[in-house]
């Protein structure tokens, strides 16, 4: 089984997206290599945004073994993310 992946769909012009960044950095410090974080700029990767049905930025997708487990729209705290990820790390 692979580790959970957090995909951050963002845009450079998005104010809330800039607020999400520090939460992801805090999460990365807390969970280290137990998780993987990927950042996807929706303006540069519309194909991926469409595939995941992204309509709001920031949106975080949590995947495990290629399956979407959670889709979170808006700014999400590091603590909330950690609570969702802990059951997924093995």
Secondary structure, 3 states (H helix, E strand, C coil): CCCEEEEEEECCCCHHHHHHHHHHHHHHHHHHHHEEEEEEECCCCHHHHHHCCCCCCCEEEEEECCEEEEEEECCCCHHHHHHHHHCCCC
